[in-house]
Amino acid sequence: MLMPVTAILLLSQVGMIDGARLHQRRPNAVFILTDDQDLHMDSLAYMPYLRKHLADQGTTFARHYCTIALCCPSRVSLWTGRAAHNTNVTDVNPPYGGYPKFVSQGFNEAWLPLWLQEAGYNTYYTGKLFNAHTVSNYDSPFPSGFNGSDFLLDPFTYEYLNTSFQRNHDAPVSHEGEYSTDVLARKAYGFLEDAIAAERPFFLTIAPVAPHSNVVFSEDWFSNNESVHNIKTTSPIPAKRHEHLFSDAVVPRTPNFNPDQPSGVSWISALPKQNQTNVDVNDLFYRNRLRALQAVDEIIDGVVARLSDAQILEDTYIFYSSDNGYHIGQHRMQPGKECGFETDINVPLIVRGPGVAKGQVSHDVTSHTDLAPTFLTLAHGGLREDFDGSPIDIHCHSKDGTGFGDFHPRKEHVNVEYWGFALSEGEYDQKVFWNNTYKALRLIGEDYNVYYSVWCSGEHQLYDLNVRIFVCTC
């Protein structure tokens, strides 16, 4: 298949192809998207298959950011290439977010899987799609753009031992008593077999719920009272075979962990220091996150083995990321996300595939809004004028893996934004903080590394991350 000259020029400009050789067959892609995975609490270090198959065989993007640290808005931005202030999906539940808001905004007719199909790809998806995608509204309408799909559905999405999946246009099926990530693995391998047999380029998304906390919704949730008040969160539940692991692991005791003096602004500045019992319970929460990720790590190994057996591993990109980050104990906060700190917005992104440098670290500043343009570019599809992001040069990396050196990033900033609540998810001090609305910029260059935010309360905060200076203007 010959490519248009314009497509070749575009790919060359963003570094997506080697000018010396041009594959006639377009590459496949597998995208593994976890839920609430941290980058700054060392969770990746506890995933040996991820290190072996992805980090050692690909490039880690150390400065990759979500632009809103909440599941559904972040995922909509990822799949549309548009920031939350342009999608108008800003929450996990209606009226401001969730699957119904995604549909009402017209995105079920304008998002990545449809664009990939237009580019000649078969598309498959299994796992969590969006919040408020439920056993009641899964067909109102069905998500568009997939040759095969098997979605986790609310209100059971986060129950590790009581999930419901909904395949293609079939009715939902309960998997009570089965471990969620293992059910997901079987479905992912099945779609991978279908994709390989179809002999067309494919894009497969595997979206486990791990390491998100285990969540049980109260009964009045079923009466369309979809409030964060009506849920019970506990630590993730690992598979039985992983329950014994990492018994000595604790949350890394970084300088911002449970500090003696309060930090931040707004509700964060009023948090009490956690006592030792609270810290111990949060350490157990952390260990269970690491344990829950082991079944995800096994999926990485299973996917790589099947691609290798089919002799298409070297023609396939594998992307690994998470919808948003996570904090436990930093700035005295209980387990959760929704904030603008690095723990919450700086998320994993690792890529392996044709022409991607092995074992390298890139310090280019990238974000989730860049992923849809990147995937489309790899698929030889056209970029859209309404994209807020731009293709990531996945073949570029820093020279020594530790800093910029003489590598010059393509951009220096990420816009960060959030509307509404912050939720404490641990065993202690479970509450909702409603005054958690802010706009922020993350600026990174060779000589500067700052975070600046303005809150709806009128408070401002500025962090210089190079020298660990915090300035608050109230």
C-alpha positions, -999 to +999 in steps of 0.1 A: +000+000+000+015+033-010+012+063+012+003+098+000+033+122-002+016+146+023+013+118+049+050+109+044+060+145+049+039+148+080+053+117+096+089+128+087+083+161+104+072+146+137+099+119+136+075+090+132+093+072+105+129+065+095+135+082+061+157+053+051+129+028+051+091+030+049+070+000+059+041-007+035+022-024+063+009+001+089+018-008+125-005-023+150-009-008+185-019-021+219-027+005+245-028-006+282-045+021+303-045+016+341-066+035+365-051+059+391-016+046+388+011+066+404+045+076+389+059+092+421+054+064+446+075+038+427+047+015+415+064+009+382+094-005+401+072-034+414+062-045+378+090-068+365+073-076+332+067-039+325+104-033+330+114-063+309+091-059+280+084-021+279+109+000+298+139-020+287+126-024+252+112+011+247+113+047+259+099+061+291+084+096+289+092+110+323+073+143+319+040+131+306+009+147+322-028+143+324-044+178+322-072+170+347-067+145+375-100+127+374-110+095+355-138+105+331-127+140+321-091+127+316-102+098+295-125+120+273-095+143+267-073+114+259-098+099+233-107+133+217-073+151+218-091+181+235-087+197+269-115+194+294-125+231+290-131+223+253-149+189+258-171+204+286-168+170+303-155+180+338-169+154+362-174+117+366-212+118+368-240+138+351-249+166+347-213+177+341-196+144+333-198+106+328-208+087+297-241+105+293-222+138+291-198+124+266-227+113+244-246+146+247-215+166+237-215+146+204-183+127+210-197+093+203-196+104+167-162+121+169-135+103+187-104+082+182-118+047+175-140+061+147-110+080+132-089+049+134-115+029+116-116+056+089-079+051+086-084+014+079-079-001+113-098-027+132-104-014+168-110-034+200-116-024+236-120-042+269-122-028+304-132+005+319-143+031+293-160+060+313-177+066+346-215+064+346-214+039+318-238+016+335-259-016+333-288+007+326-275+030+299-249+008+281-272+008+250-282+044+251-264+045+228-238+018+224-203+032+222-194+036+186-162+027+167-153-008+177-151-041+158-151-057+192-158-044+227-163-058+262-168-030+288-168-029+325-200-013+337-210+008+367-220+004+395-198-027+395-167-013+377-145-010+408-156-042+426-127-065+421-147-096+429-181-085+415-178-070+381-202-068+352-190-068+316-210-060+284-198-075+251-205-059+217-243-055+217-251-082+242-266-078+276-243-073+306-229-104+323-221-106+360-187-121+370-194-123+407-167-142+426-142-139+397-111-116+399-117-086+376-083-083+361-082-120+352-115-118+335-102-088+316-071-107+306-091-135+290-112-110+271-081-091+260-063-122+247-095-132+228-097-098+211-060-101+203-066-134+186-094-119+166-073-089+156-044-111+144-067-134+124-083-104+106-050-096+089-057-058+091-038-033+112-054-032+146-057-010+177-065-028+209-071-010+242-069-030+275-082-009+304-080-026+338-094-009+369-063-016+389-049-001+410-080+020+417-095+016+451-123-009+456-156+009+454-191-002+464-220+021+455-249+024+480-284+014+470-297+049+463-272+051+435-295+029+415-322+056+418-300+080+397-286+096+429-251+094+415-234+113+443-199+107+457-216+106+491-231+073+481-200+052+478-177+032+501-140+031+491-114+007+505-080-004+493-077-024+461-082-061+463-053-082+449-057-116+434-052-144+459-019-154+443-005-119+451-019-113+486+014-122+503+037-099+483+056-068+493+049-071+531+076-046+539+067-020+513+057+015+525+048+047+508+081+064+499+090+089+527+096+119+504+101+154+518+064+162+512+051+130+529+030+139+560+051+170+567+053+186+602+039+219+588+008+222+566+013+229+529-007+239+499-037+262+498-075+259+503-086+227+521-051+212+518-036+239+541-060+228+569-053+191+569-040+177+602-008+157+604-016+119+602-008+099+633+011+067+632-019+045+631-033+064+601+001+062+583+003+024+589-032+019+574-022+040+544+010+019+540-013-012+538-034+006+512-002+013+492+008-024+494-025-035+481-021-012+452+012-028+443-004-062+447-033-054+425-009-043+398+007-077+396-022-091+375-018-061+352+019-069+349+010-104+339-012-091+311+018-073+297+037-106+296+007-123+280+003-097+253+040-097+244+041-135+243+011-137+219+024-109+197+057-127+195+041-161+187+022-144+159+055-129+147+041-094+147+057-081+180+083-060+160+054-044+139+034-034+170+036-004+192+027-010+229+017+021+249+014+020+287-002+048+307-028+057+333-057+081+333-044+101+362-019+098+391-024+093+428-013+105+462-010+088+496+002+109+525+018+137+505+010+171+518-009+152+546-035+140+521-054+108+525-054+084+495-068+101+464-062+123+433-079+154+419-050+178+428-024+196+407+006+181+425+031+160+405+018+129+422-016+135+406-008+149+372+026+134+362+016+099+350+034+069+334+039+068+297+061+040+282+062+031+246+079+003+227+076-004+190+092+000+156+120+025+157+115+034+194+148+037+213+153+009+238+159+016+275+158+054+271+141+082+290+126+112+272+121+145+290+099+160+264+068+176+279+038+157+267+002+152+278-029+130+273-043+155+248-013+145+226-021+108+225-050+108+200-029+128+175+000+104+181-021+073+175-036+089+144-002+098+130+010+063+135-021+050+117-013+074+088-046+092+096-051+129+092-049+153+122-079+174+132-081+212+135-099+209+168-070+190+185-055+208+215-026+183+215+000+174+189+018+141+179+045+130+203+078+122+188+081+087+202+115+082+185+132+110+204+149+107+238+174+125+260+210+117+255+219+105+290+184+097+304+189+121+334+183+156+320+179+178+290+216+178+280+215+194+245+180+179+238+155+206+231+118+197+239+091+206+214+071+224+240+075+235+276+041+237+292+009+217+301-024+234+311-039+218+342-075+223+354-101+210+377-137+217+387-154+205+419-147+180+445-117+161+460-125+127+476-105+110+504-105+073+495-087+057+524-099+042+557-093+074+576-111+108+573-133+099+544-149+131+532-156+152+502-139+186+498-160+207+474-137+237+472-112+221+448-115+242+417-084+256+401-066+264+369-028+258+366+002+258+343+031+234+345+062+250+330+094+230+324+125+241+306+163+237+308+166+264+335+131+264+351+107+239+365+076+255+380+039+249+388+015+279+392-022+277+400-051+300+407-080+287+428-116+297+427-111+309+463-088+336+449-057+319+463-025+315+442+003+291+446+037+289+430+062+260+433+097+261+420+104+223+417+141+228+411+148+243+445+116+231+463+103+266+471+066+271+476+051+306+475+014+311+485-005+343+478-039+344+496 
